[in-house]
């Protein structure tokens, strides 16, 4: 045999899977080796000066316009000669190539080069697997597959640190580290110690989570479970502190909690420069909505808040005591006007008096309705004179208003 033992061994070697490319043609996946790689392998195995190729025949089988471009198709036959000692090994191969380019010359050049490269690959493939011969086998037994990475545990060690940052223990397994951190969080006897332990170990928890993702292991949920356990420990420490302060209100929390935890609400109406108190009562709103419309007498009605009864607040309605019944038509109509006070004046209605009467009736019906501050309204209403026995009940609208219905 003219080829050396080294060359024969290289030609018999398996083709590395990383050099195999694939493309889809007419719904079929085709596997191939790129032309530059085939030529590089020939230079490596045979030597730069020990082989050459020659185009024997090239033929243009088609050329013409292809959309906005020019296209061409070629066939070629190439001869490859390998000099091995005193003999020359000759192999031939045929190939095709297509090209599309803005100019006819570029299209022909691309098609011809593609045909010659394809023919060269087929000629060299007869020498062995490194040139793509292994791809003609359906099972591709001549292709060396990459070894599957073992799904091993992330590399440790995983260090558990105390609240001061000192190293308490070292673990080789993530599960052991998680159990130790969970135990340390459970044994923390105050909220400050709890968060101090967590802050010293949170970076380790993040590194553990990243390592599991890089290894593409099944989701263990270690990091989310630790975060959930931290929350449970914090809640357990907060509740006893609230009871020790003599309050069962969950909003009353110790001052040692982080700033993100909810603080007790402040009654701003009790300040030196207080804000209007806004009372909320669903029972009263349902009572108002059960009354006929104040303008036309229709039912059912909506409980409309008198927007000018109190000073405006960001995304805040006026107190529920300043509500009157309006049907859907008049409710939509009053919200479409920017001058509500004038809207009521045009209809000769004082809604504050009616709202006051309904509030008093609601307080008698529902004992749980809180007492309103009489100084809340901007247009202060004298509650002692607002309700007059001679006036008809709100559920019986004035007949003159019924005649002035709006549609």
Long-range contacts (C-beta under 8 A, 24 or more apart in sequence): 2-84, 2-85, 2-86, 2-87, 2-89, 3-84, 3-89, 7-45, 7-46, 7-84, 10-44, 10-45, 10-128, 10-130, 11-45, 11-127, 11-128, 11-129, 11-130, 12-128, 12-129, 13-128, 13-129, 13-130, 14-129, 14-134, 14-142, 14-143, 14-144, 15-129, 15-130, 15-132, 15-134, 15-135, 15-142, 15-143, 15-144, 16-143, 16-144, 17-143, 17-144, 17-145, 17-146, 18-146, 20-135, 20-143, 31-135, 31-140, 32-121, 32-132, 32-135, 33-121, 33-131, 33-132, 33-135, 35-117, 35-118, 35-120, 35-121, 38-120, 38-121, 38-124, 38-125, 38-131, 38-132, 39-120, 41-124, 41-130, 41-131, 42-124, 42-131, 45-130, 46-82, 50-82, 50-83, 50-84, 51-80, 51-81, 51-82, 51-83, 52-80, 52-81, 53-78, 53-79, 53-80, 53-81, 53-120, 53-123, 54-78, 54-79, 54-81, 55-116, 55-119, 56-92, 58-112, 58-115, 58-116, 60-108, 60-111, 60-112, 63-104, 63-107, 63-108, 66-100, 69-100, 69-101, 69-102, 69-107, 70-100, 70-101, 70-102, 70-103, 70-104, 70-106, 70-107, 71-98, 71-99, 71-100, 71-107, 71-111, 72-98, 72-99, 72-100, 72-104, 72-107, 72-108, 72-110, 72-111, 72-112, 73-97, 73-98, 73-99, 73-111, 74-98, 74-99, 74-108, 74-111, 74-112, 74-114, 74-115, 75-115, 76-112, 76-115, 76-116, 76-118, 76-119, 77-119, 78-116, 78-119, 78-120, 78-123, 79-123, 80-120, 80-123, 80-124, 82-127, 91-123, 91-124, 91-126, 91-127, 92-123, 93-119, 93-120, 93-121, 93-122, 93-123, 93-124, 93-125, 93-126, 94-119, 94-122, 95-119, 95-120, 95-121, 95-122, 149-215, 151-215, 151-216, 151-217, 152-215, 153-215, 154-208, 154-211, 154-212, 154-214, 154-215, 155-211, 158-204, 158-208, 159-204, 160-184, 160-201, 160-204, 161-197, 161-200, 161-201, 161-204, 162-197, 162-200, 163-193, 163-196, 163-197, 163-200, 164-196, 164-200, 165-200, 174-208, 174-211, 174-212, 174-220, 174-222, 175-220, 175-222, 177-204, 177-208, 178-208, 178-222, 178-225, 178-226, 181-205, 181-226, 182-226, 182-229, 185-226, 185-229, 185-230, 185-233, 186-229, 186-233, 188-233, 188-237, 189-237, 190-237, 190-256, 191-234, 191-237, 191-238, 191-241, 191-254, 191-256, 191-257, 192-256, 194-230, 194-233, 194-234, 194-237, 195-234, 195-258, 198-230, 269-373, 275-311, 275-313, 276-310, 276-311, 276-318, 276-319, 276-373, 276-376, 277-319, 277-372, 277-373, 277-376, 278-310, 278-313, 278-316, 278-317, 278-318, 278-319, 278-320, 279-319, 279-320, 279-321, 279-370, 279-372, 280-319, 280-320, 281-320, 281-321, 281-362, 281-366, 281-368, 281-369, 281-370, 283-362, 283-366, 283-368, 283-369, 284-320, 284-321, 284-323, 284-358, 284-359, 284-362, 284-366, 284-369, 285-320, 285-323, 287-358, 287-361, 287-362, 287-365, 287-366, 288-323, 288-324, 288-325, 288-358, 288-362, 289-325, 290-325, 291-325, 291-358, 291-394, 291-395, 292-325, 292-395, 292-397, 293-325, 293-326, 293-327, 293-330, 293-397, 294-324, 294-325, 294-326, 294-330, 294-349, 294-351, 294-354, 294-394, 294-397, 294-401, 295-326, 295-327, 295-330, 295-347, 295-349, 295-397, 295-401, 295-404, 295-405, 295-406, 296-327, 296-329, 296-330, 296-397, 296-401, 296-402, 296-404, 296-405, 296-406, 297-397, 297-401, 297-402, 298-327, 298-329, 299-327, 300-327, 301-325, 301-326, 301-327, 301-331, 302-326, 302-327, 302-328, 302-331, 304-331, 304-334, 306-340, 306-351, 306-352, 306-355, 307-340, 308-340, 308-341, 308-378, 308-379, 309-352, 309-355, 309-376, 309-377, 309-378, 309-379, 310-376, 310-377, 310-378, 311-378, 319-372, 319-376, 321-355, 321-356, 321-359, 321-372, 321-376, 322-352, 322-355, 322-377, 323-355, 323-358, 324-351, 324-354, 324-355, 324-358, 325-358, 325-394, 329-406, 329-407, 330-406, 333-406, 347-401, 347-404, 349-401, 352-377, 352-379, 352-381, 353-381, 353-386, 354-394, 356-381, 356-383, 356-386, 356-387, 357-386, 357-387, 357-391, 357-394, 358-394, 360-387, 361-394
